[in-house]
Amino acid sequence: MAEVVTPKQLANRLGISPKRLRALLRADRPRVADLKGKKWEIPVKEAKEIETAYKAKKAEAEKVKQAEIKQELEEGEE
């Protein structure tokens, strides 16, 4: 059987709660009907993909936030 990661383990690596991670997973990677209500088991390869995607989205959101702050500061100087 392939190695798996629990939502708690992956959430700890991402610095978010397991509940938040499960919500993200439900939104981005819906489960098939027969797995709903069962314990989450994320294959290691998929966990790495999720981690990479989450970090990229987080970095992009931070860039947007910094640009907005910069714009507000520049408008305030006028």
N, CA, C and O of each residue as an XYZ file, in Angstrom:
312
protein
N       0.842     -1.192      0.000
C       0.000      0.000      0.000
C       0.879      1.244      0.000
O       1.917      1.273      0.662
N       0.474      2.260     -0.731
C       1.236      3.504     -0.828
C       1.227      4.240      0.507
O       0.285      4.131      1.293
N       2.294      4.987      0.740
C       2.358      5.794      1.951
C       1.316      6.899      1.867
O       1.055      7.448      0.797
N       0.724      7.215      3.017
C      -0.298      8.257      3.071
C       0.024      9.253      4.185
O       0.788      8.970      5.108
N      -0.588     10.424      4.061
C      -0.449     11.497      5.031
C      -1.851     11.817      5.534
O      -2.810     11.788      4.762
N      -1.975     12.120      6.816
C      -3.273     12.520      7.351
C      -3.447     14.027      7.165
O      -2.461     14.748      7.011
N      -4.690     14.508      7.179
C      -4.899     15.946      7.097
C      -4.171     16.696      8.224
O      -3.667     17.800      8.016
N      -4.122     16.095      9.398
C      -3.440     16.748     10.523
C      -1.950     16.927     10.224
O      -1.387     17.987     10.494
N      -1.317     15.907      9.674
C       0.107     15.992      9.353
C       0.359     17.052      8.281
O       1.273     17.866      8.412
N      -0.443     17.043      7.234
C      -0.257     18.003      6.154
C      -0.585     19.420      6.630
O       0.116     20.369      6.280
N      -1.630     19.562      7.412
C      -1.997     20.880      7.942
C      -0.867     21.449      8.791
O      -0.574     22.643      8.714
N      -0.237     20.613      9.591
C       0.889     21.075     10.408
C       2.020     21.591      9.527
O       2.641     22.604      9.847
N       2.288     20.911      8.431
C       3.339     21.352      7.512
C       2.989     22.680      6.853
O       3.872     23.481      6.547
N       1.701     22.910      6.636
C       1.258     24.139      5.976
C       0.993     25.282      6.956
O       0.843     26.433      6.547
N       0.937     24.964      8.240
C       0.678     25.994      9.247
C      -0.781     26.408      9.315
O      -1.093     27.545      9.667
N      -1.679     25.481      8.977
C      -3.116     25.745      9.066
C      -3.773     24.627      9.872
O      -3.142     23.615     10.177
N      -5.036     24.819     10.210
C      -5.738     23.791     10.983
C      -6.163     22.645     10.070
O      -6.377     22.847      8.875
N      -6.286     21.441     10.632
C      -6.784     20.312      9.830
C      -8.185     20.582      9.257
O      -8.501     20.153      8.148
N      -9.008     21.290     10.018
C     -10.353     21.622      9.551
C     -10.285     22.513      8.302
O     -11.030     22.304      7.345
N      -9.395     23.497      8.320
C      -9.216     24.384      7.169
C      -8.696     23.593      5.965
O      -9.150     23.792      4.838
N      -7.753     22.709      6.215
C      -7.208     21.895      5.121
C      -8.297     21.035      4.492
O      -8.394     20.958      3.267
N      -9.111     20.393      5.310
C     -10.188     19.560      4.765
C     -11.155     20.398      3.928
O     -11.646     19.935      2.898
N     -11.430     21.631      4.368
C     -12.302     22.518      3.592
C     -11.664     22.843      2.241
O     -12.349     22.848      1.218
N     -10.361     23.113      2.234
C      -9.657     23.380      0.979
C      -9.692     22.154      0.070
O      -9.905     22.270     -1.137
N      -9.483     20.991      0.658
C      -9.504     19.757     -0.128
C     -10.877     19.513     -0.734
O     -10.990     19.119     -1.895
N     -11.915     19.747      0.048
C     -13.278     19.552     -0.472
C     -13.548     20.476     -1.654
O     -14.208     20.084     -2.616
N     -13.034     21.708     -1.579
C     -13.265     22.685     -2.641
C     -12.470     22.345     -3.904
O     -12.982     22.453     -5.018
N     -11.218     21.935     -3.718
C     -10.332     21.699     -4.862
C     -10.323     20.260     -5.363
O     -10.090     20.014     -6.546
N     -10.573     19.325     -4.480
C     -10.458     17.904     -4.832
C     -11.617     17.113     -4.220
O     -11.431     16.380     -3.249
N     -12.809     17.267     -4.792
C     -13.962     16.553     -4.232
C     -13.727     15.041     -4.185
O     -13.087     14.467     -5.067
N     -14.246     14.431     -3.163
C     -14.086     12.982     -2.990
C     -15.219     12.241     -3.678
O     -16.324     12.764     -3.818
N     -14.937     11.033     -4.101
C     -15.991     10.208     -4.692
C     -16.976      9.811     -3.601
O     -16.627      9.778     -2.421
N     -18.181      9.516     -3.994
C     -19.266      9.269     -3.041
C     -18.935      8.198     -2.002
O     -19.271      8.367     -0.830
N     -18.290      7.111     -2.396
C     -18.054      6.031     -1.435
C     -16.962      6.365     -0.410
O     -16.792      5.621      0.555
N     -16.217      7.467     -0.595
C     -15.215      7.872      0.395
C     -15.732      8.942      1.356
O     -15.105      9.215      2.380
N     -16.873      9.547      1.028
C     -17.421     10.580      1.902
C     -17.779      9.967      3.242
O     -18.358      8.884      3.315
N     -17.420     10.684      4.305
C     -17.698     10.211      5.650
C     -16.632      9.282      6.203
O     -16.723      8.854      7.354
N     -15.628      8.964      5.406
C     -14.542      8.093      5.854
C     -13.302      8.929      6.149
O     -13.202     10.083      5.733
N     -12.381      8.340      6.858
C     -11.132      8.993      7.239
C     -10.346      9.410      5.989
O     -10.204      8.637      5.042
N      -9.839     10.652      6.010
C      -9.018     11.133      4.912
C      -7.654     10.460      4.959
O      -7.030     10.381      6.017
N      -7.203      9.985      3.832
C      -5.847      9.480      3.666
C      -5.337     10.058      2.349
O      -5.877      9.769      1.281
N      -4.301     10.868      2.438
C      -3.778     11.557      1.267
C      -2.474     10.890      0.846
O      -1.530     10.852      1.636
N      -2.392     10.366     -0.364
C      -1.131      9.778     -0.825
C      -0.012     10.824     -0.761
O      -0.250     12.007     -1.004
N       1.198     10.388     -0.435
C       2.334     11.293     -0.262
C       2.545     12.161     -1.501
O       2.775     13.364     -1.378
N       2.469     11.570     -2.683
C       2.659     12.335     -3.919
C       1.629     13.452     -4.034
O       1.966     14.582     -4.386
N       0.375     13.133     -3.736
C      -0.693     14.134     -3.794
C      -0.489     15.199     -2.716
O      -0.752     16.378     -2.955
N      -0.026     14.796     -1.541
C       0.232     15.746     -0.457
C       1.287     16.762     -0.877
O       1.171     17.948     -0.569
N       2.312     16.299     -1.579
C       3.360     17.214     -2.067
C       2.781     18.191     -3.081
O       3.128     19.372     -3.070
N       1.905     17.712     -3.955
C       1.255     18.583     -4.940
C       0.386     19.626     -4.239
O       0.398     20.801     -4.606
N      -0.360     19.193     -3.241
C      -1.224     20.094     -2.480
C      -0.376     21.150     -1.777
O      -0.710     22.334     -1.800
N       0.712     20.724     -1.159
C       1.601     21.646     -0.449
C       2.188     22.684     -1.404
O       2.221     23.872     -1.082
N       2.647     22.251     -2.563
C       3.217     23.168     -3.549
C       2.174     24.168     -4.025
O       2.451     25.365     -4.107
N       0.978     23.687     -4.337
C      -0.095     24.561     -4.811
C      -0.514     25.555     -3.732
O      -0.738     26.729     -4.026
N      -0.621     25.095     -2.484
C      -1.022     25.975     -1.390
C       0.010     27.078     -1.187
O      -0.348     28.245     -1.024
N       1.283     26.712     -1.196
C       2.337     27.706     -0.987
C       2.371     28.719     -2.128
O       2.625     29.900     -1.893
N       2.121     28.275     -3.355
C       2.087     29.194     -4.499
C       0.915     30.168     -4.376
O       1.074     31.364     -4.619
N      -0.263     29.657     -3.999
C      -1.436     30.525     -3.821
C      -1.204     31.519     -2.693
O      -1.573     32.689     -2.799
N      -0.596     31.051     -1.623
C      -0.324     31.919     -0.477
C       0.663     33.017     -0.864
O       0.476     34.173     -0.486
N       1.707     32.672     -1.611
C       2.697     33.662     -2.049
C       2.052     34.692     -2.971
O       2.332     35.885     -2.857
N       1.200     34.245     -3.873
C       0.518     35.168     -4.789
C      -0.406     36.105     -4.014
O      -0.456     37.301     -4.297
N      -1.133     35.570     -3.044
C      -2.021     36.398     -2.227
C      -1.225     37.444     -1.455
O      -1.676     38.578     -1.301
N      -0.060     37.074     -0.977
C       0.795     38.013     -0.246
C       1.298     39.122     -1.172
O       1.372     40.281     -0.764
N       1.644     38.775     -2.414
C       2.085     39.784     -3.378
C       0.965     40.783     -3.658
O       1.203     41.990     -3.719
N      -0.252     40.278     -3.826
C      -1.399     41.146     -4.082
C      -1.628     42.060     -2.882
O      -1.867     43.256     -3.048
N      -1.559     41.515     -1.700
C      -1.762     42.295     -0.481
C      -0.715     43.398     -0.365
O      -1.048     44.539     -0.045
N       0.547     43.065     -0.622
C       1.618     44.058     -0.546
C       1.427     45.158     -1.593
O       1.693     46.328     -1.317
N       0.972     44.794     -2.776
C       0.723     45.785     -3.825
C      -0.409     46.724     -3.414
O      -0.334     47.929     -3.657
N      -1.445     46.186     -2.800
C      -2.561     47.013     -2.331
C      -2.106     47.974     -1.241
O      -2.491     49.143     -1.239
N      -1.296     47.489     -0.323
C      -0.776     48.348      0.751
C       0.079     49.459      0.162
O      -0.041     50.614      0.568
N       0.945     49.120     -0.796
C       1.802     50.106     -1.431
C       0.966     51.170     -2.120
O       1.254     52.362     -2.011
N      -0.079     50.735     -2.834
C      -0.946     51.672     -3.536
C      -1.651     52.609     -2.551
O      -1.743     53.811     -2.801
N      -2.140     52.076     -1.451
C      -2.815     52.894     -0.438
C      -1.864     53.908      0.162
O      -2.249     55.052      0.405
N      -0.625     53.505      0.405
C       0.363     54.443      0.951
C       0.690     55.542     -0.036
O       0.826     56.706      0.342
N       0.818     55.177     -1.298
C       1.110     56.182     -2.326
C      -0.049     57.150     -2.493
O       0.174     58.345     -2.690
N      -1.271     56.665     -2.419
C      -2.448     57.543     -2.518
C      -2.546     58.460     -1.313
O      -3.001     59.598     -1.428
N      -2.123     57.969     -0.163
C      -2.165     58.781      1.052
C      -1.145     59.892      1.068
O      -1.314     60.867      1.800
N      -0.090     59.777      0.282
C       0.950     60.799      0.215
C       0.540     61.977     -0.660
O       1.116     63.060     -0.555
N      -0.442     61.773     -1.514
C      -0.853     62.820     -2.443
C      -1.614     63.923     -1.762
O      -2.029     64.881     -2.415
